C-alpha cells in the first residue's frame, strides 16, 4: 500500500510532466489549453462567489423572500 508521501510525489510528478509538456508546445497551443482550463474554472468560481455573496447579503436585504 502506498504511503501518503508517495501519493503526493506521484501527483507532483504528473503535474511536473504536464507542465513540461505544455512548456514545450507552441504559444497558440498554450493559449488554447489555458483558455480551455481557466474559462470553465473561472465561470464556476464566479458562480460560487455569486452564491456566497447573495447568501450573505440576503440577511441584510429588505426584499421579501417570496418575491424572488
N, C-alpha and C positions, 0 to 999 in steps of 0.2 A: 504494500500500500504506500502511496506517495505521501510525503510529508507536505505540510503547508508551504514550507520554504521551497520545496521542489516544484510545487504547482505554480507559485509566484514566478519562479525562474522560467518556467515554461511559457507563462503569459508574457513575461518580459522579452523572451527570445522571439516569440511570434510578433509582438509589436515592433521589435527591432528589425525583423526580417521584412515586414510590410513597409516600414519607414525607409529601409534601404532600397526596396523595390521601387517605391514611389519617387524617391530622390533621383533614381536613375532614369526616370521617364522624361519625356519632353514636357515643356511648360504647359501645353494645351491639355495634355492628359492629366497633369496635376490639377489644373483648374477644374476640369470636368469631375474628377474624383472628389475634389474638395467641395464643390457645389452639390454633388450627389449625396455627400455625407452631412455637410453643415446645413444645407437647406431644410431637410426634414427635422434635423436636430434642433435648429433654431425655431422652427414652427412649433414643435412640441414644447420646447422650453417657454416660448411666448404664451402658449395656451395654459401652461401650469402657472405662470406668473399672473396671467389674467384672472384665473380662477382664485388664486390666493388673495390677490388684491380685492377682488369682488367680494369674497367671503369676509375679509377684514373690514371693508368699508360698509358691508351690509349692517353691521352693528351700529354704525353711525348715520345711517341713511334715514331720511324721513319718509321714504316711499313705503307704501303698504306692500306687504309680501304677496298679496293676492292679485295686485295689479300687474305683476310681471307676466 
